[in-house]
Amino acid sequence: MSKSEEYIEIKSFVVVNPNFPVVTKESALKAVAMAEEEMKRKAIEVLSSVLDNWVHGGDADCIIAEFEERLTEG
């Protein structure tokens, strides 16, 4: 479970039906921001690992393709 999912779980509460918990707008927006930061961090880690494997003069298209491949794996 990601940090944003954990945050929503903690901040949600039941109004009528336990299958449909409620979360405040403020908490939802904070969870979205947390998820965005997590995705940025993961993208930077993946790009860094891809670039570490390429020597200078590598084909940009190949680097981009490998980056996209690794992003979809994670």
HTML snippet that shows the backbone in 3Dmol.js (N, CA, C, O; Angstrom):
<script src="https://3Dmol.org/build/3Dmol-min.js"></script>
<div id="view" style="width:600px;height:400px;position:relative"></div>
<script>
const pdb = `
ATOM      1  N   MET A   1       0.851  -1.173   0.000  1.00  0.00           N
ATOM      2  CA  MET A   1       0.000   0.000   0.000  1.00  0.00           C
ATOM      3  C   MET A   1       0.897   1.235   0.000  1.00  0.00           C
ATOM      4  O   MET A   1       1.842   1.320   0.784  1.00  0.00           O
ATOM      5  N   SER A   2       0.602   2.185  -0.872  1.00  0.00           N
ATOM      6  CA  SER A   2       1.424   3.394  -0.961  1.00  0.00           C
ATOM      7  C   SER A   2       1.102   4.341   0.194  1.00  0.00           C
ATOM      8  O   SER A   2       0.097   4.174   0.884  1.00  0.00           O
ATOM      9  N   LYS A   3       1.963   5.332   0.394  1.00  0.00           N
ATOM     10  CA  LYS A   3       1.746   6.308   1.456  1.00  0.00           C
ATOM     11  C   LYS A   3       0.429   7.054   1.265  1.00  0.00           C
ATOM     12  O   LYS A   3      -0.286   7.317   2.232  1.00  0.00           O
ATOM     13  N   SER A   4       0.110   7.394   0.017  1.00  0.00           N
ATOM     14  CA  SER A   4      -1.137   8.123  -0.232  1.00  0.00           C
ATOM     15  C   SER A   4      -2.352   7.245   0.084  1.00  0.00           C
ATOM     16  O   SER A   4      -3.344   7.734   0.623  1.00  0.00           O
ATOM     17  N   GLU A   5      -2.276   5.957  -0.249  1.00  0.00           N
ATOM     18  CA  GLU A   5      -3.382   5.043   0.072  1.00  0.00           C
ATOM     19  C   GLU A   5      -3.524   4.869   1.585  1.00  0.00           C
ATOM     20  O   GLU A   5      -4.638   4.832   2.107  1.00  0.00           O
ATOM     21  N   GLU A   6      -2.403   4.764   2.281  1.00  0.00           N
ATOM     22  CA  GLU A   6      -2.435   4.662   3.740  1.00  0.00           C
ATOM     23  C   GLU A   6      -3.052   5.916   4.348  1.00  0.00           C
ATOM     24  O   GLU A   6      -3.857   5.837   5.276  1.00  0.00           O
ATOM     25  N   TYR A   7      -2.667   7.070   3.817  1.00  0.00           N
ATOM     26  CA  TYR A   7      -3.184   8.341   4.313  1.00  0.00           C
ATOM     27  C   TYR A   7      -4.706   8.404   4.151  1.00  0.00           C
ATOM     28  O   TYR A   7      -5.414   8.806   5.073  1.00  0.00           O
ATOM     29  N   ILE A   8      -5.201   8.007   2.984  1.00  0.00           N
ATOM     30  CA  ILE A   8      -6.651   8.016   2.750  1.00  0.00           C
ATOM     31  C   ILE A   8      -7.339   7.048   3.709  1.00  0.00           C
ATOM     32  O   ILE A   8      -8.393   7.369   4.259  1.00  0.00           O
ATOM     33  N   GLU A   9      -6.763   5.881   3.911  1.00  0.00           N
ATOM     34  CA  GLU A   9      -7.332   4.890   4.829  1.00  0.00           C
ATOM     35  C   GLU A   9      -7.459   5.471   6.235  1.00  0.00           C
ATOM     36  O   GLU A   9      -8.478   5.284   6.901  1.00  0.00           O
ATOM     37  N   ILE A  10      -6.430   6.170   6.677  1.00  0.00           N
ATOM     38  CA  ILE A  10      -6.429   6.760   8.017  1.00  0.00           C
ATOM     39  C   ILE A  10      -7.446   7.889   8.121  1.00  0.00           C
ATOM     40  O   ILE A  10      -8.147   8.003   9.127  1.00  0.00           O
ATOM     41  N   LYS A  11      -7.531   8.723   7.090  1.00  0.00           N
ATOM     42  CA  LYS A  11      -8.379   9.913   7.129  1.00  0.00           C
ATOM     43  C   LYS A  11      -9.844   9.658   6.773  1.00  0.00           C
ATOM     44  O   LYS A  11     -10.683  10.535   6.979  1.00  0.00           O
ATOM     45  N   SER A  12     -10.164   8.490   6.248  1.00  0.00           N
ATOM     46  CA  SER A  12     -11.549   8.241   5.840  1.00  0.00           C
ATOM     47  C   SER A  12     -12.414   7.875   7.046  1.00  0.00           C
ATOM     48  O   SER A  12     -11.918   7.402   8.068  1.00  0.00           O
ATOM     49  N   PHE A  13     -13.700   8.103   6.901  1.00  0.00           N
ATOM     50  CA  PHE A  13     -14.650   7.772   7.954  1.00  0.00           C
ATOM     51  C   PHE A  13     -15.969   7.336   7.318  1.00  0.00           C
ATOM     52  O   PHE A  13     -16.258   7.665   6.168  1.00  0.00           O
ATOM     53  N   VAL A  14     -16.757   6.593   8.083  1.00  0.00           N
ATOM     54  CA  VAL A  14     -18.020   6.058   7.572  1.00  0.00           C
ATOM     55  C   VAL A  14     -19.157   6.994   7.950  1.00  0.00           C
ATOM     56  O   VAL A  14     -19.277   7.404   9.105  1.00  0.00           O
ATOM     57  N   VAL A  15     -19.989   7.328   6.973  1.00  0.00           N
ATOM     58  CA  VAL A  15     -21.164   8.149   7.226  1.00  0.00           C
ATOM     59  C   VAL A  15     -22.407   7.258   7.265  1.00  0.00           C
ATOM     60  O   VAL A  15     -23.180   7.300   8.223  1.00  0.00           O
ATOM     61  N   VAL A  16     -22.591   6.460   6.227  1.00  0.00           N
ATOM     62  CA  VAL A  16     -23.771   5.595   6.143  1.00  0.00           C
ATOM     63  C   VAL A  16     -23.370   4.144   5.899  1.00  0.00           C
ATOM     64  O   VAL A  16     -23.772   3.246   6.640  1.00  0.00           O
ATOM     65  N   ASN A  17     -22.584   3.925   4.866  1.00  0.00           N
ATOM     66  CA  ASN A  17     -22.253   2.566   4.432  1.00  0.00           C
ATOM     67  C   ASN A  17     -20.748   2.331   4.573  1.00  0.00           C
ATOM     68  O   ASN A  17     -19.957   3.068   3.984  1.00  0.00           O
ATOM     69  N   PRO A  18     -20.344   1.328   5.335  1.00  0.00           N
ATOM     70  CA  PRO A  18     -18.905   1.072   5.508  1.00  0.00           C
ATOM     71  C   PRO A  18     -18.176   0.715   4.213  1.00  0.00           C
ATOM     72  O   PRO A  18     -16.950   0.805   4.150  1.00  0.00           O
ATOM     73  N   ASN A  19     -18.912   0.314   3.189  1.00  0.00           N
ATOM     74  CA  ASN A  19     -18.286   0.015   1.899  1.00  0.00           C
ATOM     75  C   ASN A  19     -17.947   1.275   1.114  1.00  0.00           C
ATOM     76  O   ASN A  19     -17.222   1.214   0.121  1.00  0.00           O
ATOM     77  N   PHE A  20     -18.467   2.412   1.554  1.00  0.00           N
ATOM     78  CA  PHE A  20     -18.228   3.689   0.874  1.00  0.00           C
ATOM     79  C   PHE A  20     -17.785   4.745   1.885  1.00  0.00           C
ATOM     80  O   PHE A  20     -18.543   5.661   2.203  1.00  0.00           O
ATOM     81  N   PRO A  21     -16.551   4.615   2.390  1.00  0.00           N
ATOM     82  CA  PRO A  21     -16.077   5.608   3.362  1.00  0.00           C
ATOM     83  C   PRO A  21     -15.902   6.979   2.706  1.00  0.00           C
ATOM     84  O   PRO A  21     -15.756   7.093   1.489  1.00  0.00           O
ATOM     85  N   VAL A  22     -15.922   7.988   3.529  1.00  0.00           N
ATOM     86  CA  VAL A  22     -15.836   9.374   3.073  1.00  0.00           C
ATOM     87  C   VAL A  22     -14.487   9.943   3.486  1.00  0.00           C
ATOM     88  O   VAL A  22     -13.941   9.590   4.531  1.00  0.00           O
ATOM     89  N   VAL A  23     -13.964  10.825   2.653  1.00  0.00           N
ATOM     90  CA  VAL A  23     -12.727  11.529   2.979  1.00  0.00           C
ATOM     91  C   VAL A  23     -12.948  13.000   2.633  1.00  0.00           C
ATOM     92  O   VAL A  23     -13.637  13.311   1.661  1.00  0.00           O
ATOM     93  N   THR A  24     -12.373  13.898   3.415  1.00  0.00           N
ATOM     94  CA  THR A  24     -12.560  15.326   3.151  1.00  0.00           C
ATOM     95  C   THR A  24     -11.805  15.741   1.897  1.00  0.00           C
ATOM     96  O   THR A  24     -10.860  15.075   1.474  1.00  0.00           O
ATOM     97  N   LYS A  25     -12.236  16.846   1.315  1.00  0.00           N
ATOM     98  CA  LYS A  25     -11.578  17.358   0.110  1.00  0.00           C
ATOM     99  C   LYS A  25     -10.114  17.662   0.406  1.00  0.00           C
ATOM    100  O   LYS A  25      -9.235  17.354  -0.399  1.00  0.00           O
ATOM    101  N   GLU A  26      -9.857  18.262   1.553  1.00  0.00           N
ATOM    102  CA  GLU A  26      -8.483  18.606   1.939  1.00  0.00           C
ATOM    103  C   GLU A  26      -7.608  17.354   2.017  1.00  0.00           C
ATOM    104  O   GLU A  26      -6.476  17.351   1.533  1.00  0.00           O
ATOM    105  N   SER A  27      -8.136  16.294   2.627  1.00  0.00           N
ATOM    106  CA  SER A  27      -7.378  15.050   2.733  1.00  0.00           C
ATOM    107  C   SER A  27      -7.161  14.409   1.368  1.00  0.00           C
ATOM    108  O   SER A  27      -6.091  13.868   1.091  1.00  0.00           O
ATOM    109  N   ALA A  28      -8.180  14.472   0.520  1.00  0.00           N
ATOM    110  CA  ALA A  28      -8.057  13.900  -0.828  1.00  0.00           C
ATOM    111  C   ALA A  28      -6.988  14.635  -1.626  1.00  0.00           C
ATOM    112  O   ALA A  28      -6.172  14.005  -2.298  1.00  0.00           O
ATOM    113  N   LEU A  29      -6.989  15.961  -1.556  1.00  0.00           N
ATOM    114  CA  LEU A  29      -5.991  16.747  -2.288  1.00  0.00           C
ATOM    115  C   LEU A  29      -4.583  16.474  -1.761  1.00  0.00           C
ATOM    116  O   LEU A  29      -3.629  16.404  -2.536  1.00  0.00           O
ATOM    117  N   LYS A  30      -4.457  16.322  -0.450  1.00  0.00           N
ATOM    118  CA  LYS A  30      -3.147  16.010   0.122  1.00  0.00           C
ATOM    119  C   LYS A  30      -2.685  14.632  -0.354  1.00  0.00           C
ATOM    120  O   LYS A  30      -1.507  14.447  -0.661  1.00  0.00           O
ATOM    121  N   ALA A  31      -3.603  13.665  -0.418  1.00  0.00           N
ATOM    122  CA  ALA A  31      -3.251  12.325  -0.893  1.00  0.00           C
ATOM    123  C   ALA A  31      -2.803  12.363  -2.347  1.00  0.00           C
ATOM    124  O   ALA A  31      -1.867  11.659  -2.727  1.00  0.00           O
ATOM    125  N   VAL A  32      -3.467  13.184  -3.164  1.00  0.00           N
ATOM    126  CA  VAL A  32      -3.068  13.330  -4.570  1.00  0.00           C
ATOM    127  C   VAL A  32      -1.661  13.916  -4.652  1.00  0.00           C
ATOM    128  O   VAL A  32      -0.834  13.444  -5.432  1.00  0.00           O
ATOM    129  N   ALA A  33      -1.393  14.937  -3.852  1.00  0.00           N
ATOM    130  CA  ALA A  33      -0.060  15.552  -3.845  1.00  0.00           C
ATOM    131  C   ALA A  33       1.001  14.536  -3.406  1.00  0.00           C
ATOM    132  O   ALA A  33       2.101  14.507  -3.957  1.00  0.00           O
ATOM    133  N   MET A  34       0.671  13.714  -2.423  1.00  0.00           N
ATOM    134  CA  MET A  34       1.602  12.678  -1.964  1.00  0.00           C
ATOM    135  C   MET A  34       1.883  11.681  -3.090  1.00  0.00           C
ATOM    136  O   MET A  34       3.028  11.281  -3.303  1.00  0.00           O
ATOM    137  N   ALA A  35       0.841  11.289  -3.801  1.00  0.00           N
ATOM    138  CA  ALA A  35       1.005  10.340  -4.906  1.00  0.00           C
ATOM    139  C   ALA A  35       1.846  10.946  -6.025  1.00  0.00           C
ATOM    140  O   ALA A  35       2.672  10.259  -6.626  1.00  0.00           O
ATOM    141  N   GLU A  36       1.636  12.238  -6.307  1.00  0.00           N
ATOM    142  CA  GLU A  36       2.437  12.911  -7.337  1.00  0.00           C
ATOM    143  C   GLU A  36       3.910  12.911  -6.957  1.00  0.00           C
ATOM    144  O   GLU A  36       4.766  12.628  -7.794  1.00  0.00           O
ATOM    145  N   GLU A  37       4.208  13.223  -5.715  1.00  0.00           N
ATOM    146  CA  GLU A  37       5.598  13.237  -5.257  1.00  0.00           C
ATOM    147  C   GLU A  37       6.215  11.840  -5.340  1.00  0.00           C
ATOM    148  O   GLU A  37       7.374  11.686  -5.727  1.00  0.00           O
ATOM    149  N   GLU A  38       5.434  10.834  -4.976  1.00  0.00           N
ATOM    150  CA  GLU A  38       5.923   9.462  -5.049  1.00  0.00           C
ATOM    151  C   GLU A  38       6.236   9.074  -6.496  1.00  0.00           C
ATOM    152  O   GLU A  38       7.250   8.428  -6.762  1.00  0.00           O
ATOM    153  N   MET A  39       5.372   9.465  -7.423  1.00  0.00           N
ATOM    154  CA  MET A  39       5.599   9.155  -8.837  1.00  0.00           C
ATOM    155  C   MET A  39       6.825   9.892  -9.371  1.00  0.00           C
ATOM    156  O   MET A  39       7.597   9.325 -10.143  1.00  0.00           O
ATOM    157  N   LYS A  40       7.010  11.147  -8.969  1.00  0.00           N
ATOM    158  CA  LYS A  40       8.197  11.898  -9.394  1.00  0.00           C
ATOM    159  C   LYS A  40       9.467  11.211  -8.903  1.00  0.00           C
ATOM    160  O   LYS A  40      10.435  11.058  -9.648  1.00  0.00           O
ATOM    161  N   ARG A  41       9.444  10.801  -7.639  1.00  0.00           N
ATOM    162  CA  ARG A  41      10.617  10.142  -7.058  1.00  0.00           C
ATOM    163  C   ARG A  41      10.928   8.850  -7.808  1.00  0.00           C
ATOM    164  O   ARG A  41      12.083   8.578  -8.136  1.00  0.00           O
ATOM    165  N   LYS A  42       9.899   8.061  -8.075  1.00  0.00           N
ATOM    166  CA  LYS A  42      10.108   6.806  -8.796  1.00  0.00           C
ATOM    167  C   LYS A  42      10.623   7.058 -10.207  1.00  0.00           C
ATOM    168  O   LYS A  42      11.509   6.346 -10.678  1.00  0.00           O
ATOM    169  N   ALA A  43      10.078   8.066 -10.884  1.00  0.00           N
ATOM    170  CA  ALA A  43      10.519   8.375 -12.248  1.00  0.00           C
ATOM    171  C   ALA A  43      11.987   8.792 -12.257  1.00  0.00           C
ATOM    172  O   ALA A  43      12.745   8.386 -13.137  1.00  0.00           O
ATOM    173  N   ILE A  44      12.379   9.589 -11.291  1.00  0.00           N
ATOM    174  CA  ILE A  44      13.776  10.026 -11.203  1.00  0.00           C
ATOM    175  C   ILE A  44      14.692   8.836 -10.932  1.00  0.00           C
ATOM    176  O   ILE A  44      15.768   8.734 -11.521  1.00  0.00           O
ATOM    177  N   GLU A  45      14.272   7.937 -10.045  1.00  0.00           N
ATOM    178  CA  GLU A  45      15.075   6.741  -9.762  1.00  0.00           C
ATOM    179  C   GLU A  45      15.245   5.878 -11.007  1.00  0.00           C
ATOM    180  O   GLU A  45      16.338   5.392 -11.294  1.00  0.00           O
ATOM    181  N   VAL A  46      14.146   5.693 -11.746  1.00  0.00           N
ATOM    182  CA  VAL A  46      14.205   4.869 -12.954  1.00  0.00           C
ATOM    183  C   VAL A  46      15.098   5.521 -13.997  1.00  0.00           C
ATOM    184  O   VAL A  46      15.952   4.857 -14.585  1.00  0.00           O
ATOM    185  N   LEU A  47      14.908   6.817 -14.233  1.00  0.00           N
ATOM    186  CA  LEU A  47      15.722   7.518 -15.224  1.00  0.00           C
ATOM    187  C   LEU A  47      17.196   7.465 -14.843  1.00  0.00           C
ATOM    188  O   LEU A  47      18.060   7.255 -15.694  1.00  0.00           O
ATOM    189  N   SER A  48      17.471   7.655 -13.569  1.00  0.00           N
ATOM    190  CA  SER A  48      18.854   7.605 -13.105  1.00  0.00           C
ATOM    191  C   SER A  48      19.472   6.237 -13.370  1.00  0.00           C
ATOM    192  O   SER A  48      20.615   6.147 -13.819  1.00  0.00           O
ATOM    193  N   SER A  49      18.724   5.174 -13.095  1.00  0.00           N
ATOM    194  CA  SER A  49      19.271   3.835 -13.320  1.00  0.00           C
ATOM    195  C   SER A  49      19.453   3.550 -14.808  1.00  0.00           C
ATOM    196  O   SER A  49      20.403   2.871 -15.197  1.00  0.00           O
ATOM    197  N   VAL A  50      18.549   4.065 -15.640  1.00  0.00           N
ATOM    198  CA  VAL A  50      18.696   3.890 -17.093  1.00  0.00           C
ATOM    199  C   VAL A  50      19.944   4.612 -17.576  1.00  0.00           C
ATOM    200  O   VAL A  50      20.740   4.047 -18.326  1.00  0.00           O
ATOM    201  N   LEU A  51      20.115   5.854 -17.151  1.00  0.00           N
ATOM    202  CA  LEU A  51      21.255   6.649 -17.610  1.00  0.00           C
ATOM    203  C   LEU A  51      22.575   6.092 -17.094  1.00  0.00           C
ATOM    204  O   LEU A  51      23.601   6.210 -17.764  1.00  0.00           O
ATOM    205  N   ASP A  52      22.561   5.484 -15.907  1.00  0.00           N
ATOM    206  CA  ASP A  52      23.783   4.870 -15.380  1.00  0.00           C
ATOM    207  C   ASP A  52      24.279   3.744 -16.280  1.00  0.00           C
ATOM    208  O   ASP A  52      25.477   3.465 -16.334  1.00  0.00           O
ATOM    209  N   ASN A  53      23.358   3.103 -16.983  1.00  0.00           N
ATOM    210  CA  ASN A  53      23.725   1.976 -17.844  1.00  0.00           C
ATOM    211  C   ASN A  53      24.154   2.404 -19.247  1.00  0.00           C
ATOM    212  O   ASN A  53      24.599   1.564 -20.030  1.00  0.00           O
ATOM    213  N   TRP A  54      24.033   3.657 -19.575  1.00  0.00           N
ATOM    214  CA  TRP A  54      24.376   4.127 -20.926  1.00  0.00           C
ATOM    215  C   TRP A  54      25.673   4.922 -20.883  1.00  0.00           C
ATOM    216  O   TRP A  54      25.885   5.735 -19.984  1.00  0.00           O
ATOM    217  N   VAL A  55      26.521   4.685 -21.843  1.00  0.00           N
ATOM    218  CA  VAL A  55      27.750   5.464 -21.959  1.00  0.00           C
ATOM    219  C   VAL A  55      27.452   6.698 -22.797  1.00  0.00           C
ATOM    220  O   VAL A  55      26.431   6.755 -23.482  1.00  0.00           O
ATOM    221  N   HIS A  56      28.325   7.669 -22.746  1.00  0.00           N
ATOM    222  CA  HIS A  56      28.146   8.877 -23.559  1.00  0.00           C
ATOM    223  C   HIS A  56      28.030   8.501 -25.029  1.00  0.00           C
ATOM    224  O   HIS A  56      28.733   7.615 -25.514  1.00  0.00           O
ATOM    225  N   GLY A  57      27.146   9.178 -25.719  1.00  0.00           N
ATOM    226  CA  GLY A  57      26.945   8.912 -27.137  1.00  0.00           C
ATOM    227  C   GLY A  57      25.845   7.906 -27.402  1.00  0.00           C
ATOM    228  O   GLY A  57      25.629   7.515 -28.549  1.00  0.00           O
ATOM    229  N   GLY A  58      25.143   7.479 -26.357  1.00  0.00           N
ATOM    230  CA  GLY A  58      24.038   6.541 -26.542  1.00  0.00           C
ATOM    231  C   GLY A  58      22.915   7.182 -27.348  1.00  0.00           C
ATOM    232  O   GLY A  58      22.722   8.396 -27.299  1.00  0.00           O
ATOM    233  N   ASP A  59      22.190   6.377 -28.073  1.00  0.00           N
ATOM    234  CA  ASP A  59      21.081   6.832 -28.895  1.00  0.00           C
ATOM    235  C   ASP A  59      19.941   7.294 -27.984  1.00  0.00           C
ATOM    236  O   ASP A  59      19.464   6.531 -27.145  1.00  0.00           O
ATOM    237  N   ALA A  60      19.511   8.536 -28.151  1.00  0.00           N
ATOM    238  CA  ALA A  60      18.467   9.110 -27.301  1.00  0.00           C
ATOM    239  C   ALA A  60      17.171   8.312 -27.380  1.00  0.00           C
ATOM    240  O   ALA A  60      16.501   8.123 -26.365  1.00  0.00           O
ATOM    241  N   ASP A  61      16.810   7.843 -28.567  1.00  0.00           N
ATOM    242  CA  ASP A  61      15.576   7.065 -28.718  1.00  0.00           C
ATOM    243  C   ASP A  61      15.633   5.775 -27.902  1.00  0.00           C
ATOM    244  O   ASP A  61      14.636   5.365 -27.307  1.00  0.00           O
ATOM    245  N   CYS A  62      16.797   5.142 -27.879  1.00  0.00           N
ATOM    246  CA  CYS A  62      16.951   3.909 -27.101  1.00  0.00           C
ATOM    247  C   CYS A  62      16.857   4.196 -25.604  1.00  0.00           C
ATOM    248  O   CYS A  62      16.249   3.431 -24.855  1.00  0.00           O
ATOM    249  N   ILE A  63      17.453   5.287 -25.180  1.00  0.00           N
ATOM    250  CA  ILE A  63      17.395   5.666 -23.770  1.00  0.00           C
ATOM    251  C   ILE A  63      15.948   5.930 -23.369  1.00  0.00           C
ATOM    252  O   ILE A  63      15.495   5.455 -22.328  1.00  0.00           O
ATOM    253  N   ILE A  64      15.225   6.681 -24.186  1.00  0.00           N
ATOM    254  CA  ILE A  64      13.826   6.996 -23.892  1.00  0.00           C
ATOM    255  C   ILE A  64      12.987   5.721 -23.869  1.00  0.00           C
ATOM    256  O   ILE A  64      12.141   5.551 -22.991  1.00  0.00           O
ATOM    257  N   ALA A  65      13.213   4.835 -24.820  1.00  0.00           N
ATOM    258  CA  ALA A  65      12.454   3.580 -24.876  1.00  0.00           C
ATOM    259  C   ALA A  65      12.691   2.740 -23.621  1.00  0.00           C
ATOM    260  O   ALA A  65      11.752   2.179 -23.056  1.00  0.00           O
ATOM    261  N   GLU A  66      13.946   2.656 -23.191  1.00  0.00           N
ATOM    262  CA  GLU A  66      14.244   1.879 -21.987  1.00  0.00           C
ATOM    263  C   GLU A  66      13.619   2.531 -20.761  1.00  0.00           C
ATOM    264  O   GLU A  66      13.112   1.837 -19.879  1.00  0.00           O
ATOM    265  N   PHE A  67      13.653   3.856 -20.700  1.00  0.00           N
ATOM    266  CA  PHE A  67      13.036   4.591 -19.596  1.00  0.00           C
ATOM    267  C   PHE A  67      11.545   4.281 -19.526  1.00  0.00           C
ATOM    268  O   PHE A  67      11.024   3.978 -18.452  1.00  0.00           O
ATOM    269  N   GLU A  68      10.858   4.356 -20.660  1.00  0.00           N
ATOM    270  CA  GLU A  68       9.419   4.064 -20.696  1.00  0.00           C
ATOM    271  C   GLU A  68       9.142   2.620 -20.280  1.00  0.00           C
ATOM    272  O   GLU A  68       8.181   2.346 -19.562  1.00  0.00           O
ATOM    273  N   GLU A  69       9.990   1.707 -20.734  1.00  0.00           N
ATOM    274  CA  GLU A  69       9.817   0.286 -20.396  1.00  0.00           C
ATOM    275  C   GLU A  69       9.934   0.070 -18.895  1.00  0.00           C
ATOM    276  O   GLU A  69       9.124  -0.638 -18.297  1.00  0.00           O
ATOM    277  N   ARG A  70      10.934   0.674 -18.295  1.00  0.00           N
ATOM    278  CA  ARG A  70      11.138   0.502 -16.853  1.00  0.00           C
ATOM    279  C   ARG A  70      10.044   1.177 -16.038  1.00  0.00           C
ATOM    280  O   ARG A  70       9.679   0.686 -14.970  1.00  0.00           O
ATOM    281  N   LEU A  71       9.513   2.297 -16.527  1.00  0.00           N
ATOM    282  CA  LEU A  71       8.419   2.952 -15.812  1.00  0.00           C
ATOM    283  C   LEU A  71       7.188   2.060 -15.773  1.00  0.00           C
ATOM    284  O   LEU A  71       6.503   1.993 -14.753  1.00  0.00           O
ATOM    285  N   THR A  72       6.904   1.381 -16.863  1.00  0.00           N
ATOM    286  CA  THR A  72       5.716   0.527 -16.900  1.00  0.00           C
ATOM    287  C   THR A  72       5.904  -0.750 -16.094  1.00  0.00           C
ATOM    288  O   THR A  72       4.925  -1.356 -15.660  1.00  0.00           O
ATOM    289  N   GLU A  73       7.152  -1.167 -15.889  1.00  0.00           N
ATOM    290  CA  GLU A  73       7.424  -2.352 -15.071  1.00  0.00           C
ATOM    291  C   GLU A  73       7.113  -2.093 -13.607  1.00  0.00           C
ATOM    292  O   GLU A  73       6.560  -2.953 -12.921  1.00  0.00           O
ATOM    293  N   GLY A  74       7.473  -0.894 -13.126  1.00  0.00           N
ATOM    294  CA  GLY A  74       7.371  -0.582 -11.714  1.00  0.00           C
ATOM    295  C   GLY A  74       6.006  -0.315 -11.269  1.00  0.00           C
ATOM    296  O   GLY A  74       5.784  -0.037 -10.090  1.00  0.00           O
TER     297      GLY A  74
END
`;
const viewer = $3Dmol.createViewer("view");
viewer.addModel(pdb, "pdb");
viewer.setStyle({}, {cartoon: {color: "spectrum"}});
viewer.zoomTo();
viewer.render();
</script>
